[in-house]
């Protein structure tokens, strides 16, 4: 873990700076600055749109009594992607844009599930799974949870 932190906070900024300087020497400083500003603006807009979409899906799942596990992970990925897009740099922009695209986000979620399963020593990656279901009575719809029954049982 300390190696990853070192890479993120020491090595990555130097690589980003070198790339920006190289791009600037090829196309000029004003154009490079314009590209950095444009990716920040477009990235912010896309992050907002994807964030609202994920939030709506989250609300629908909650309203129907289902666990919004996938939507939580999507929300975290969109949030991190938005932060990467407002950070000046080429690598962070590419990673940020990939996190905002639903197809690449699905691949990233799959990788995160595998990583969490491995980190959990073979335990299920339940918080990241849309297959986790609770039921409070036999024959009840496994997609829905009646919270009143759970509260009543506690009393």
ABEGO torsion letter per residue (X at the ends): XAAAAAAAAAAAAAAAAAAAAAAAAAAEAAAAAAAAAAAAAAAAAAAAAAAAAAAAAAAAAAAAGBBAAAAAAAAAAAAAAAAAAABBEAAAAAAAAAAABAAAAAAAAAAAAAAAAAAAGGBBBAAABAABBBBABBGBBAABBBAAAAAAAAX
